[in-house]
Amino acid sequence: MPDEPIVAEHWLPPSPHREAVLEYLRDGRAHLVERGHRVPPLLVFEDGGAIELPRVRYQMTRRGMALVAAEGDVPPDQTRFYDVCGCVDEFKGRLKEREALDAGERADLGRLLEDACRMIQRMERRRERYERFAQRLAELAAELQKKIEARRWATLDEALAQVEEIKALLAANERIDEALRERLDLLAEGVRAVADALEGVLSAGKETALAALAEYEEIRGGRAWQLPPKEATNRA
């Protein structure tokens, strides 16, 4: 089980809302965004919503139990629901229940749709970040592939061929004259060259992997991402 998220206890809502928030954080479906000293952090959802942490409530909605903002005014940088579907379902539900709407209700419905657009805007920014991430990974992969291709000749077979020639020359000659010595030296350096080339490839591979890891860490940020269970991956 993933480690318990590090959250200032005094900002968490009471149970059972607390446990639902922590589950979202553990699963990587939401993350916390700090806003400064003595200011409650925002719980920002992967689906676009954002709710001040102490105001998060786990309660029944038109779509079942879900995290929502507590009753009351919602600041402009926050949303009532955690995703667009929650906004749309609430919008449709209210329309179905009423034959007429007063000014306050019309304004409230408008705010729901504004929330939806704010979530879409947040997800769009995230998509753009993933596009930059994909471009950077492609650049790293292309650079590494060039280095691999440039050393494609460096193989075990190449080294073995030179070793076999060395062994054959040693077996056929008891005396080592200058010409033979030069040939043996050249072949031995050929073995070294294979190793040097492969070391260069491995070093480039390591550097690329570390650069990709740095890109991953940056795009992940404070999100508690977890690899899916192997059995689930295999079924897919």
SEDO-890448 format. One line per 10 residues: number of its first residue (from 1); their letters; for each residue x, y, z of N, C-alpha, C. Coordinates in pm, 1 decimal. Layout:
% residues N
NUM = A = X Y Z X Y Z X Y Z | ...
END
This chain:
% residues 236
1 = MPDEPIVAEH = 85.7 -119.7 0.0 0.0 0.0 0.0 88.8 124.1 0.0 | 54.2 229.3 -80.9 135.2 349.0 -84.1 141.6 416.6 51.7 | 250.0 493.1 73.3 264.7 565.7 198.6 152.2 667.2 214.0 | 117.5 695.8 340.5 15.6 796.1 369.4 64.2 932.6 320.3 | -18.9 1007.5 246.8 22.9 1139.2 199.1 57.5 1231.3 315.9 | 154.0 1318.8 294.4 193.5 1414.8 396.7 103.1 1537.2 384.8 | 14.1 1551.9 480.8 -81.7 1661.5 480.2 -87.8 1720.1 620.2 | -85.9 1852.9 628.8 -100.6 1917.9 759.1 -237.2 1880.6 816.8 | -235.4 1816.2 931.4 -357.5 1760.6 990.4 -464.7 1867.0 1011.9 | -424.9 1987.4 1048.7 -525.0 2088.5 1082.5 -600.3 2140.6 959.5
11 = WLPPSPHREA = -549.6 2111.3 837.5 -621.4 2154.4 718.3 -720.4 2049.3 669.0 | -707.9 1926.6 714.6 -794.8 1820.3 665.9 -937.2 1837.4 719.4 | -1037.4 1803.5 638.2 -1176.1 1807.0 687.7 -1199.0 1692.3 784.8 | -1306.6 1693.3 860.2 -1334.1 1584.7 955.8 -1372.7 1455.1 883.9 | -1371.9 1345.7 955.9 -1417.9 1216.9 901.7 -1567.7 1225.4 873.7 | -1618.4 1156.2 772.6 -1549.5 1063.1 682.0 -1486.6 1130.4 560.3 | -1496.5 1264.4 555.1 -1442.5 1336.8 439.6 -1290.1 1323.6 434.0 | -1227.5 1323.8 551.6 -1081.4 1311.8 559.5 -1031.5 1187.2 488.3 | -1093.7 1073.2 518.2 -1048.0 946.4 461.5 -1063.3 945.3 308.5 | -1172.6 1004.4 260.0 -1192.9 1009.3 114.9 -1087.2 1096.7 47.7
21 = VLEYLRDGRA = -1052.8 1208.8 109.9 -948.4 1295.9 56.1 -815.3 1222.1 48.8 | -779.4 1155.4 157.4 -651.8 1083.2 160.8 -647.5 972.0 56.1 | -760.4 908.7 32.2 -764.6 803.7 -71.0 -738.8 863.7 -209.4 | -799.8 978.0 -236.2 -775.7 1044.8 -364.2 -628.2 1081.7 -380.0 | -568.0 1129.1 -272.6 -426.4 1167.2 -278.5 -338.4 1044.6 -300.4 | -367.3 937.0 -228.4 -288.2 813.9 -243.6 -297.4 758.7 -384.9 | -417.3 767.2 -444.0 -438.2 710.7 -577.5 -388.9 801.0 -689.5 | -342.6 920.4 -655.1 -296.2 1012.3 -757.8 -408.2 1078.3 -835.9 | -532.5 1068.9 -787.0 -645.4 1132.8 -855.4 -656.1 1280.9 -820.4 | -578.3 1323.7 -723.3 -575.0 1464.3 -685.1 -440.6 1491.9 -618.2
31 = HLVERGHRVP = -403.3 1619.4 -612.3 -280.8 1657.5 -541.8 -304.0 1792.4 -474.7 | -217.9 1826.0 -381.9 -231.1 1950.0 -306.8 -145.9 2059.8 -368.0 | -200.0 2179.2 -370.8 -126.7 2297.0 -416.7 -121.9 2395.7 -301.0 | -1.2 2420.3 -250.9 15.3 2514.0 -139.7 -6.0 2656.6 -188.4 | -60.7 2740.8 -100.0 -91.6 2878.9 -138.7 -30.3 2982.0 -45.7 | 59.0 2937.3 40.4 124.3 3032.8 128.7 100.2 3002.2 275.4 | 174.2 3072.9 361.2 168.2 3050.7 505.6 29.4 3085.1 559.1 | -27.5 2994.0 637.8 -157.2 3009.3 702.4 -273.3 3018.9 603.5 | -251.1 2975.5 481.6 -357.5 2970.8 381.5 -384.0 2824.2 347.8 | -507.6 2777.7 355.2 -534.8 2637.2 327.1 -493.3 2599.2 185.9
41 = PLLVFEDGGA = -436.0 2481.1 167.8 -400.4 2436.6 32.5 -524.7 2401.9 -47.6 | -508.0 2399.3 -178.6 -615.7 2355.6 -266.3 -598.6 2206.3 -296.5 | -709.3 2134.3 -296.6 -710.0 1997.7 -345.7 -746.2 2006.4 -493.9 | -648.5 1981.0 -579.9 -667.2 1995.1 -725.0 -679.1 1856.2 -785.6 | -787.2 1833.1 -857.7 -817.9 1701.6 -913.1 -765.0 1686.8 -1055.2 | -731.4 1563.5 -1090.6 -686.2 1536.7 -1226.3 -795.4 1568.1 -1327.9 | -920.8 1565.4 -1286.3 -1032.8 1592.9 -1376.5 -1066.8 1741.3 -1383.8 | -983.5 1826.8 -1323.7 -998.8 1970.2 -1342.6 -1050.7 2049.8 -1225.2 | -1119.1 1986.1 -1130.6 -1176.1 2058.7 -1018.1 -1070.9 2104.8 -918.4 | -1107.6 2202.2 -835.9 -1018.0 2252.7 -731.6 -1102.9 2301.0 -614.2
51 = IELPRVRYQM = -1076.7 2244.7 -495.9 -1154.7 2277.7 -376.9 -1057.8 2303.8 -261.4 | -1084.6 2408.5 -184.1 -1003.1 2436.5 -66.3 -1011.2 2317.5 28.5 | -898.0 2267.6 71.9 -892.8 2139.9 143.8 -988.7 2130.1 262.5 | -994.3 2226.9 353.0 -1084.4 2210.7 468.1 -1232.2 2206.7 428.5 | -1266.5 2255.4 307.8 -1406.4 2262.3 265.2 -1448.8 2140.8 183.6 | -1360.0 2044.3 165.6 -1395.1 1926.3 86.4 -1490.0 1837.4 166.4 | -1595.0 1790.9 100.4 -1691.6 1701.5 164.4 -1716.4 1579.7 74.8 | -1728.0 1464.8 140.3 -1761.0 1340.8 69.2 -1907.9 1313.3 94.3 | -1990.8 1335.6 -6.4 -2133.8 1326.2 16.3 -2206.1 1281.0 -110.4 | -2332.0 1253.5 -95.2 -2412.7 1204.6 -206.5 -2437.7 1316.5 -307.1
61 = TRRGMALVAA = -2417.7 1284.3 -434.2 -2448.3 1375.9 -543.4 -2541.0 1304.7 -640.7 | -2572.1 1368.4 -748.6 -2659.5 1306.1 -849.5 -2592.3 1186.7 -915.5 | -2461.2 1173.5 -895.6 -2386.8 1061.7 -955.2 -2337.9 964.2 -848.8 | -2390.7 974.9 -728.5 -2344.4 890.4 -620.3 -2250.7 966.0 -528.3 | -2184.0 893.2 -437.9 -2092.8 956.1 -342.7 -1972.1 1014.2 -416.3 | -1941.4 1137.9 -383.3 -1829.8 1205.1 -451.0 -1778.8 1318.2 -362.9 | -1659.1 1365.8 -393.4 -1603.0 1480.8 -323.5 -1656.8 1608.7 -387.2 | -1706.9 1697.5 -303.6 -1760.0 1826.1 -348.8 -1717.9 1932.4 -248.6 | -1743.4 2058.0 -284.0 -1718.0 2167.3 -190.4 -1834.4 2179.4 -92.6 | -1803.2 2218.5 28.9 -1907.3 2240.4 128.7 -2001.3 2350.8 82.8
71 = EGDVPPDQTR = -2120.9 2352.2 138.5 -2219.4 2454.2 101.9 -2163.2 2593.6 129.2 | -2202.4 2687.7 46.5 -2156.2 2825.1 62.5 -2097.2 2876.4 -67.5 | -2055.8 3002.1 -65.3 -1997.6 3062.6 -184.9 -1867.3 2992.4 -222.6 | -1847.4 2975.8 -352.0 -1725.1 2913.7 -404.2 -1637.5 3023.6 -464.4 | -1514.6 3042.4 -415.6 -1426.2 3145.6 -470.6 -1400.8 3124.8 -619.6 | -1363.7 3231.6 -690.7 -1344.7 3223.8 -836.0 -1239.0 3122.6 -880.4 | -1140.2 3094.7 -795.0 -1034.1 3002.3 -835.1 -1067.3 2857.6 -798.6 | -1192.0 2833.8 -751.5 -1230.4 2699.6 -708.3 -1359.1 2655.2 -776.2 | -1395.6 2528.4 -753.2 -1515.1 2471.7 -816.0 -1598.8 2399.0 -711.7 | -1725.9 2377.6 -742.8 -1813.1 2305.3 -650.4 -1791.0 2154.4 -661.3
81 = FYDVCGCVDE = -1776.2 2106.5 -785.1 -1756.1 1964.2 -809.2 -1611.3 1938.3 -851.1 | -1573.7 1810.0 -851.8 -1435.1 1777.1 -885.9 -1414.5 1753.3 -1034.9 | -1526.4 1738.6 -1111.7 -1511.0 1715.7 -1254.5 -1626.5 1778.9 -1331.4 | -1610.9 1782.6 -1463.5 -1711.8 1844.2 -1550.1 -1843.3 1767.6 -1543.9 | -1836.1 1634.9 -1536.2 -1958.7 1554.7 -1531.5 -2044.9 1593.4 -1412.1 | -1982.8 1619.3 -1297.1 -2059.5 1661.5 -1180.6 -2133.1 1791.3 -1205.8 | -2065.4 1886.3 -1272.9 -2129.7 2014.2 -1305.3 -2246.9 1994.7 -1400.9 | -2222.9 1917.3 -1506.0 -2326.3 1898.2 -1607.8 -2446.2 1822.4 -1551.4 | -2420.4 1719.0 -1472.1 -2531.1 1642.9 -1412.9 -2613.7 1729.8 -1318.4 | -2546.3 1812.9 -1241.3 -2619.1 1903.1 -1151.5 -2700.5 2004.4 -1232.0
91 = FKGRLKEREA = -2641.7 2057.0 -1337.6 -2711.7 2151.5 -1425.0 -2837.3 2087.3 -1483.3 | -2822.9 1968.3 -1537.7 -2936.9 1900.0 -1599.7 -3043.4 1861.8 -1495.7 | -2996.2 1819.3 -1377.5 -3089.1 1779.6 -1273.4 -3175.8 1894.6 -1226.5 | -3114.3 2011.8 -1212.2 -3192.1 2127.3 -1167.4 -3292.4 2170.8 -1273.3 | -3251.6 2165.5 -1398.8 -3343.8 2201.3 -1506.1 -3464.2 2107.9 -1507.8 | -3438.8 1980.4 -1482.5 -3546.3 1880.9 -1486.0 -3644.0 1901.4 -1371.0 | -3594.1 1950.7 -1258.8 -3677.0 1963.8 -1138.4 -3760.9 2091.2 -1136.7 | -3730.9 2185.4 -1226.6 -3797.7 2316.0 -1220.7 -3861.5 2350.9 -1354.4 | -3971.6 2422.0 -1344.8 -4036.5 2473.9 -1464.9 -4004.6 2621.5 -1483.8 | -3955.9 2684.7 -1378.3 -3917.6 2825.7 -1386.7 -3796.3 2848.3 -1296.8
101 = LDAGERADLG = -3714.7 2946.8 -1331.2 -3593.0 2976.4 -1256.7 -3589.6 3123.4 -1221.5 | -3562.4 3152.7 -1093.9 -3547.0 3293.1 -1057.1 -3404.7 3338.2 -1091.4 | -3376.1 3465.0 -1067.4 -3247.4 3522.1 -1107.1 -3131.1 3452.5 -1036.1 | -3151.6 3423.1 -907.8 -3045.1 3356.5 -832.5 -3014.5 3217.8 -885.9 | -3119.5 3144.0 -921.6 -3100.2 3008.9 -974.1 -3032.1 3013.3 -1111.0 | -3072.4 3110.3 -1192.1 -3007.9 3122.5 -1323.5 -2859.3 3154.9 -1308.1 | -2827.6 3241.9 -1213.8 -2687.8 3276.3 -1190.2 -2609.5 3155.5 -1139.5 | -2673.5 3077.9 -1052.9 -2607.2 2958.7 -998.0 -2578.9 2856.1 -1107.5 | -2675.4 2838.2 -1197.3 -2654.0 2746.2 -1309.0 -2541.6 2796.0 -1399.9 | -2536.5 2926.7 -1418.4 -2427.9 2982.6 -1498.9 -2292.3 2957.1 -1436.2
111 = RLLEDACRMI = -2286.7 2967.6 -1302.0 -2159.7 2942.1 -1233.3 -2116.5 2796.2 -1247.8 | -2215.2 2705.4 -1249.3 -2181.7 2564.2 -1269.8 -2111.5 2543.3 -1403.8 | -2163.7 2608.1 -1507.2 -2103.0 2593.6 -1639.8 -1969.4 2666.9 -1647.4 | -1957.0 2776.6 -1574.8 -1827.5 2844.9 -1568.1 -1724.4 2755.7 -1500.1 | -1769.1 2684.9 -1395.4 -1680.6 2587.1 -1330.3 -1634.0 2482.2 -1430.9 | -1727.8 2433.5 -1510.8 -1693.9 2331.3 -1609.7 -1588.1 2383.2 -1706.4 | -1605.0 2507.4 -1751.5 -1507.3 2565.0 -1844.0 -1371.8 2585.9 -1776.4 | -1375.4 2621.4 -1647.4 -1250.3 2638.3 -1573.4 -1176.9 2504.4 -1562.6 | -1250.5 2397.1 -1540.1 -1189.7 2264.6 -1534.6 -1130.3 2226.3 -1670.1 | -1206.1 2253.5 -1775.1 -1156.7 2221.9 -1909.7 -1030.3 2301.0 -1940.2
121 = QRMERRRERY = -1028.0 2427.2 -1897.4 -909.1 2508.5 -1918.2 -788.4 2449.7 -1845.2 | -811.3 2403.5 -1720.8 -702.3 2344.0 -1644.9 -653.0 2215.8 -1712.3 | -746.5 2133.3 -1760.4 -706.7 2010.0 -1827.7 -637.0 2038.5 -1960.6 | -679.0 2145.3 -2026.5 -614.2 2182.4 -2152.4 -469.6 2223.3 -2127.8 | -445.7 2299.6 -2021.2 -307.9 2335.2 -1987.2 -224.7 2211.1 -1957.2 | -287.3 2115.3 -1889.9 -217.5 1991.3 -1858.5 -184.7 1913.3 -1986.1 | -279.7 1913.5 -2079.9 -254.4 1846.8 -2207.0 -135.3 1909.9 -2279.4 | -129.4 2042.4 -2278.9 -17.2 2110.8 -2342.0 114.5 2072.7 -2276.2 | 109.9 2054.1 -2144.5 232.6 2012.1 -2074.9 271.7 1871.1 -2117.0 | 174.1 1783.8 -2134.6 204.7 1648.4 -2181.1 259.2 1651.1 -2324.1
131 = ERFAQRLAEL = 212.0 1743.0 -2406.1 263.8 1754.3 -2542.3 411.4 1792.8 -2540.2 | 447.5 1887.0 -2452.6 588.7 1924.0 -2440.1 670.1 1808.1 -2386.0 | 610.9 1733.8 -2293.2 677.1 1616.4 -2237.3 704.6 1514.1 -2347.3 | 604.6 1488.1 -2431.7 621.3 1391.3 -2541.4 728.8 1437.5 -2638.7 | 731.2 1566.4 -2669.0 832.3 1619.2 -2760.9 972.2 1601.7 -2703.4 | 986.7 1629.3 -2575.0 1118.7 1615.9 -2512.1 1163.3 1469.8 -2509.5 | 1071.9 1377.5 -2479.9 1106.6 1235.3 -2481.5 1148.3 1191.2 -2621.1 | 1078.6 1241.9 -2722.9 1113.9 1207.6 -2861.0 1253.9 1258.0 -2894.8 | 1287.4 1378.4 -2848.2 1421.1 1432.8 -2872.7 1527.8 1347.6 -2804.0 | 1501.8 1311.0 -2679.4 1597.6 1227.5 -2606.6 1616.0 1092.7 -2675.0
141 = AAELQKKIEA = 1504.7 1032.7 -2717.6 1512.3 902.1 -2783.3 1589.5 911.6 -2914.2 | 1567.1 1018.8 -2991.4 1636.1 1035.2 -3119.4 1786.2 1052.6 -3098.8 | 1823.1 1131.7 -2997.7 1965.4 1152.5 -2969.2 2033.6 1021.8 -2930.0 | 1966.9 943.6 -2846.3 2024.2 816.1 -2804.4 2033.2 719.3 -2922.2 | 1932.8 715.6 -3006.8 1933.5 624.6 -3121.0 2049.8 654.6 -3214.2 | 2080.3 783.1 -3233.8 2194.9 820.7 -3317.6 2325.2 765.2 -3259.5 | 2339.9 775.1 -3129.2 2462.0 725.9 -3065.2 2470.9 574.0 -3073.3 | 2356.7 508.6 -3062.7 2355.2 362.1 -3074.4 2392.2 320.3 -3215.7 | 2332.1 386.1 -3315.2 2358.3 350.6 -3454.9 2503.8 375.2 -3492.3 | 2563.0 480.5 -3436.9 2702.6 511.5 -3469.7 2798.8 404.6 -3418.0
151 = RRWATLDEAL = 2755.8 327.6 -3322.2 2841.5 223.4 -3263.9 2783.4 84.0 -3286.5 | 2701.1 71.4 -3388.9 2635.6 -56.2 -3415.9 2736.6 -167.1 -3444.2 | 2853.8 -129.3 -3494.1 2957.1 -228.3 -3527.2 3014.4 -296.6 -3402.8 | 3003.3 -233.4 -3288.3 3065.5 -284.5 -3165.2 2981.3 -397.9 -3109.2 | 3018.7 -520.1 -3141.2 2943.4 -637.0 -3097.8 3036.3 -742.9 -3040.2 | 2978.4 -838.7 -2972.0 3056.3 -951.4 -2921.2 3119.1 -1028.9 -3035.4 | 3046.2 -1045.9 -3145.5 3101.4 -1118.8 -3260.0 3225.5 -1050.5 -3314.4 | 3223.1 -916.5 -3318.0 3340.2 -841.4 -3363.9 3459.8 -867.4 -3273.8 | 3438.8 -865.1 -3144.1 3549.1 -890.9 -3051.5 3596.7 -1035.1 -3061.3 | 3503.3 -1129.3 -3070.2 3541.1 -1271.0 -3077.5 3621.9 -1301.4 -3203.1
161 = AQVEEIKALL = 3585.3 -1238.0 -3314.2 3659.0 -1261.1 -3438.8 3805.0 -1221.1 -3423.5 | 3828.4 -1110.8 -3357.5 3966.2 -1065.4 -3338.6 4039.7 -1150.7 -3235.8 | 3968.5 -1194.9 -3135.0 4029.0 -1283.9 -3036.0 4068.0 -1416.9 -3100.6 | 3980.6 -1469.8 -3187.1 4011.8 -1596.5 -3254.5 4133.5 -1581.7 -3343.4 | 4145.2 -1467.9 -3411.6 4264.4 -1446.1 -3494.9 4389.9 -1437.0 -3409.7 | 4378.8 -1370.5 -3295.8 4494.2 -1362.8 -3204.6 4536.5 -1502.2 -3160.2 | 4439.9 -1582.8 -3120.4 4468.6 -1718.2 -3074.1 4532.1 -1802.2 -3185.1 | 4483.0 -1785.2 -3306.4 4538.5 -1861.4 -3418.5 4681.9 -1820.2 -3447.4 | 4708.5 -1691.0 -3442.9 4845.1 -1642.7 -3466.8 4940.4 -1689.7 -3358.2 | 4894.8 -1687.8 -3234.0 4980.9 -1734.4 -3124.4 5008.5 -1884.2 -3135.6
171 = AANERIDEAL = 4906.2 -1959.3 -3178.1 4924.4 -2104.1 -3192.3 5019.1 -2138.7 -3305.7 | 5023.1 -2054.7 -3407.2 5104.3 -2085.4 -3525.5 5245.9 -2029.5 -3517.3 | 5272.5 -1945.3 -3419.9 5404.9 -1879.7 -3414.3 5462.5 -1885.5 -3273.5 | 5582.0 -1947.0 -3264.6 5650.9 -1946.5 -3136.0 5728.9 -1816.7 -3117.1 | 5783.6 -1767.0 -3226.7 5860.6 -1643.5 -3219.8 5772.5 -1525.7 -3258.4 | 5790.5 -1414.9 -3191.5 5712.2 -1294.9 -3216.0 5802.9 -1190.1 -3279.6 | 5796.9 -1176.7 -3411.1 5876.4 -1071.9 -3475.0 5799.2 -940.2 -3473.1 | 5860.0 -836.8 -3527.0 5800.4 -704.6 -3520.3 5667.4 -697.8 -3594.4 | 5660.0 -758.7 -3709.6 5536.3 -755.6 -3788.8 5423.2 -827.0 -3715.2 | 5453.9 -942.8 -3654.8 5351.5 -1016.3 -3582.5 5306.8 -939.7 -3458.8
181 = RERLDLLAEG = 5406.9 -878.1 -3393.1 5372.9 -801.1 -3273.2 5277.1 -688.0 -3307.7 | 5304.1 -620.6 -3417.5 5217.1 -511.3 -3459.3 5075.3 -561.5 -3490.5 | 5070.1 -679.3 -3556.3 4938.9 -734.8 -3587.8 4862.3 -773.4 -3462.3 | 4932.1 -835.2 -3367.3 4867.1 -874.3 -3242.6 4820.8 -751.6 -3163.3 | 4905.3 -648.1 -3162.4 4866.9 -524.0 -3095.0 4741.3 -464.4 -3157.3 | 4737.3 -464.8 -3291.4 4623.3 -407.7 -3361.7 4495.2 -484.0 -3329.2 | 4507.3 -617.2 -3328.2 4389.6 -698.1 -3296.6 4343.8 -677.4 -3152.9 | 4439.2 -669.6 -3059.1 4404.0 -646.0 -2918.7 4336.3 -509.7 -2900.9 | 4386.6 -410.5 -2973.7 4323.2 -278.4 -2967.0 4182.7 -282.4 -3026.8 | 4164.3 -373.1 -3123.2 4030.4 -389.6 -3179.0 3931.5 -440.0 -3074.3
191 = VRAVADALEG = 3977.9 -531.9 -2989.8 3893.5 -581.4 -2880.6 3862.0 -467.1 -2784.3 | 3967.8 -388.5 -2753.0 3945.2 -274.5 -2663.8 3846.1 -174.7 -2724.6 | 3856.5 -153.3 -2855.8 3768.5 -57.2 -2923.2 3622.1 -98.9 -2912.5 | 3596.4 -229.7 -2921.9 3459.3 -278.2 -2905.7 3408.0 -242.2 -2767.1 | 3491.3 -269.5 -2665.5 3450.9 -238.8 -2528.4 3430.7 -89.0 -2508.4 | 3522.6 -7.6 -2562.0 3511.4 137.6 -2547.3 3381.5 188.9 -2611.1 | 3351.6 135.0 -2729.8 3229.9 179.0 -2799.3 3105.4 142.4 -2719.9 | 3102.8 20.4 -2667.1 2987.0 -22.8 -2588.6 2975.5 57.4 -2459.4 | 3089.2 88.9 -2397.4 3085.1 172.9 -2277.1 3023.5 308.7 -2308.5 | 3056.7 362.3 -2426.7 2998.9 490.0 -2467.3 2848.5 481.4 -2485.4
201 = VLSAGKETAL = 2802.4 370.5 -2545.3 2658.8 351.4 -2562.6 2588.9 340.4 -2428.0 | 2647.8 262.1 -2336.9 2586.0 244.6 -2205.3 2582.2 376.6 -2128.5 | 2687.8 455.0 -2139.8 2690.4 584.6 -2072.0 2583.7 677.7 -2129.4 | 2571.3 677.4 -2262.7 2468.7 760.6 -2325.9 2329.3 713.6 -2286.4 | 2311.0 581.9 -2276.7 2181.7 529.2 -2235.5 2145.6 570.7 -2094.2 | 2245.0 565.3 -2006.1 2220.6 606.1 -1867.8 2184.5 754.3 -1860.7 | 2258.9 837.7 -1933.0 2231.4 981.1 -1932.1 2091.2 1009.7 -1985.1 | 2052.1 938.6 -2089.8 1918.9 958.7 -2147.0 1810.7 914.5 -2049.3 | 1833.0 800.1 -1985.2 1734.6 750.7 -1888.8 1718.7 848.9 -1772.3 | 1829.7 904.3 -1724.9 1822.7 1000.8 -1614.9 1753.1 1129.9 -1658.8
211 = AALAEYEEIR = 1779.1 1171.7 -1783.2 1712.0 1291.4 -1834.2 1562.2 1266.7 -1846.4 | 1524.5 1146.4 -1891.2 1382.1 1112.5 -1900.5 1319.0 1108.0 -1761.9 | 1394.6 1056.3 -1664.1 1343.8 1052.5 -1526.8 1321.3 1193.9 -1473.6 | 1414.4 1285.1 -1504.7 1398.5 1423.9 -1460.5 1274.3 1486.6 -1522.9 | 1249.2 1456.8 -1650.9 1128.2 1506.7 -1716.5 1004.0 1450.2 -1649.1 | 1009.3 1322.4 -1615.5 895.9 1257.6 -1547.8 869.2 1321.1 -1411.9 | 976.4 1342.1 -1334.1 958.6 1399.8 -1201.5 899.1 1539.5 -1209.9 | 939.9 1613.2 -1312.5 889.0 1749.7 -1326.8 741.0 1749.0 -1362.4 | 701.9 1661.2 -1454.6 561.3 1661.2 -1496.1 471.7 1597.8 -1389.7 | 526.0 1507.4 -1310.4 447.5 1447.8 -1202.7 420.8 1549.4 -1092.6
221 = GGRAWQLPPK = 523.0 1629.3 -1058.7 506.1 1727.0 -951.8 476.1 1659.2 -819.8 | 374.7 1709.2 -749.2 338.1 1652.6 -619.3 235.7 1541.8 -626.2 | 212.7 1489.3 -745.7 110.8 1384.5 -761.9 165.8 1249.1 -718.4 | 84.4 1173.9 -646.7 126.9 1042.0 -596.8 92.3 935.4 -700.1 | 168.3 933.8 -809.5 142.7 835.0 -914.3 191.4 697.7 -872.1 | 114.1 595.7 -909.2 150.0 456.8 -880.1 134.6 373.5 -1006.6 | 226.5 279.6 -1027.2 210.9 187.3 -1138.6 91.8 96.4 -1112.9 | 15.3 63.8 -1217.3 -97.9 -27.7 -1197.1 -47.9 -166.7 -1161.5 | -126.7 -245.5 -1088.5 -85.8 -382.9 -1055.8 -55.9 -461.6 -1182.6 | 41.2 -552.1 -1174.7 82.3 -628.9 -1291.8 -31.5 -710.8 -1348.5
231 = EATNRA = -113.3 -768.0 -1261.0 -222.3 -852.7 -1310.1 -322.7 -771.3 -1389.4 | -344.9 -644.0 -1346.8 -437.8 -558.9 -1421.8 -378.3 -525.4 -1557.8 | -245.8 -499.8 -1559.8 -179.3 -467.2 -1685.7 -185.3 -585.5 -1779.7 | -164.7 -704.5 -1728.4 -166.6 -822.9 -1814.3 -304.5 -849.0 -1872.1 | -409.2 -823.2 -1792.7 -545.3 -845.0 -1842.9 -578.3 -749.8 -1955.7 | -524.0 -624.2 -1944.0 -550.1 -526.1 -2047.7 -480.6 -565.5 -2176.8
END
